[in-house]
Amino acid sequence: MNATMIQARGIVKQFGSLQVLKGINLDIQKGDITSIVGASGAGKTTLLQILGTLNTPDAGTLRIGDEDVHTLGRKQLAAFRNQHIGFIFQFHRLLPEFTALENVLMPAWIGGHDQKNAEEYATKLLVDLGLKDHLNQSPGTLSGGEQQRVAAARALMNRPSVVLADEPTGNLDSGNAESLFDLFIELQERVQQTFIVVTHNEQLAQRGNHILQLSDGKLV
């Protein structure tokens, strides 16, 4: 049986008088692809931001691996996030003034990793993702599918414990969406990578190990 990678208990979040999350209990196992689905406004992105330590719940506890993340100070939390959590967003969020390779290297630079080793691994990731000929291109010269694959490589750069993907295929055509999810499954099989994917695409959601439905601030 896989170890528990993420354990959330009683997660509550509200904005003003609007309670977005109403006591979420969640267990994510290492090496699983978990899809979170639900209508717009159900709280999917808010939940993902809390699981990624980008946002703080008003109540509840969150453990990632062996770490109770709410006991960490701000600098400790930033370092933990850099080392253990990878993010893929709907919009690639690549920095236009840097090359594809440099964008992928960003998390390693922030983490103070050895430059030579980081560059070798970043190059390997991009080659594995079919971007061998695009290492030194700027994001603006790449197609949407290529940009999102660079973003996926950046998320994987520091060998994170978990990758959180928020509508990662939302701006891709069906072919590129399928190939990105193929990549998730390949990484799951090859290195036991854990993924949590927020998606409106029910067909892609079905390809993961588990589907969680978020409705009115609760998992159903």
N, C-alpha and C positions, 0 to 999 in steps of 0.2 A: 504493500500500500504506500502511496506517495505521501511525503511529509506535507504538512500544512504550510503554505507560503504566506498567505494573508489570512488573518482572523480579525473580523470587525464585529463589535458587539454594541448594540443600542445606539447606532449612529443617528444623531438628530442634527438637522441644520435648518435654520430659518433666516429669511431676509425680510426685515421689518416684521409685518404681521403674517407673512406667508411662510408656512412651514413646508419646506421642500422635501426633506427626508424625515421620516417619522419612525425612527427606531429600527434601523437596518442591521440585521444579523447576517454575516456572510463568512463563508470559508472557501478559500481558493487553494487547491492542491498544487504542489510543485509539478511542473511539466504538463499542466492542463491548459487548453484554450477555452476560456469562459467568455461567452457572448452575453452582453447585457442589451436587451431590447425594450422598447416601450415608446409610447407616443411622445411627440415633442412636448417639452415642459414637464415631463414625468420626473426629472431630477437625475437623469443618466450622467450628464456631464459633471454636475455637482458631486455626485458620488465618486466618479472617476478622479476628480480633482482632490477629493479627500483621501482616497486610497493612494494617490500619488504624492501626498503631503504638500500639495500646492494650496490647499485650503484646510481650515481647522473646523472640526465639528463643534456644535454648541454643547453636545453631550455624547458620551460613548467612548469606547476604547478601540485602538487599532494596533495590531502587532504585524510586523513584516519580518518574516524569518524569526529570529530570536529577539528582535528589538521592539520594545514598547515605544513607538515613535513619539508619543506625547510627552515623554520624559526628556526628550532631547532639546537642547537650547537651539537658538536660531542658526548659529554657525554649524553646530553638529548636525542639524537637520539638513542643511544645504549640502554638507559633505556626504551624508548618508544617501540623499536623493541622487547626487551625482554618481555615486558608486553602485547603487542597488536598483535604481528605477530608470527605465528608458521610456521616452514619450514619442508617440507618433500622432500628429494632429491632422484634422481634415485639410487644413492649409499647411503646406510643407514647412513653412517658417524657416526656410534656408536664408542665409545672409547673402545678399546679392553681390557684395564686393569680394567674396571669397570663392575659391574654386570648390568643386564637389568634394575633393579630397580634404581640403581645409575645413569645410563644413562638418564632415564626418569626424575630423580630429578634435573639434571643439570640446567635447566632454573630457577627452584625455588631457587636453591642455589645462582645462579648469581643474582637473583632478591631480595635476602635477606629475603625470606619468612620463616615463622615459620616452623621449622623442622618437628614437630610431624604432623601438619596438611598437610604439603607437602607430607610426607611419606604415610599418609593415602590415599590421593587423587591419588598419583602415583600408589599405590597398587591397588586401585579401577580401574584405567584406564587399567592396565595390566590384571586384572581379567576379566574385561568387554571385553577385546580383546582376551580372551581365552588363556592367558599366566600365569594362576595361578600357574602352576607347574614350571615356568621358571624364577621366580623373581630373584633368586640368581645365575643364570647362566651367564657366560660371552658370549658376542655376537658370538664368534667363535664356540660355541657349539650349536647355533641355526640354523634352516633352513633359507633359503632366505626369505620365507614368514613371519616367526617369527621375523626375524631381522627388516623387514619393518614395522611390527605391533608395535615393540618397538619404532621405529623411529616416527610412527604416535602418539603413546602415549606421547613421548617427545614433539612433536609439540603442543599437546593439554594441556600440563602440567599447563601452566599459564592462562588457559581459554582465549586464544587469541581472538581478534576481528575477525581476518581472518587467515586462513591457506592457505599458498601458496605451491603447490605441483608441482615439476618439474620432469616430466616423472616418477611419483612414482611407476608405474607398469612396467617400462622398463626392469627390471631384473627379473620379476616374470613370472611364467607360467600362463596360462589362468585362472586356478582355483583360484590361489592366487590373481591374478589381479582383478577378479570379487569380491572376498571376501573383498578386500581392498576398492573397490568402494562401496560395500554394506555398509561398515562401514561409509564412507562419508555420504551416504544417510540417514543412521540411525541417525548420529549426527546432520545432517541438520534438520531432523524431530523432534528429541528429544530436542535439545538445540538451534535450529536456528543457527547452526554453518555456517559461510560463508567460501566457498572454491573457490580458483582459481586454476585450474588444467591445466598445459601444458601437452599435450599428443599427441602421434602419433596414438593412438588407437582410431579410429573413432567410433567403437562400444561402447566403454566406454564413449567417449565424448557425445554420444547421450543421455546418462542417466542423464546428468545434466540439469539445467534449460535453459542455454544459451550456444551457441557455437559461438565463435569469430574466424574468419579466418584471420590469419596474412599473408600477401603476399607482398614481396618487401618493407618491412618497414611500411606498412599501414594496417589498419583493413579494410577488405572488406566484 
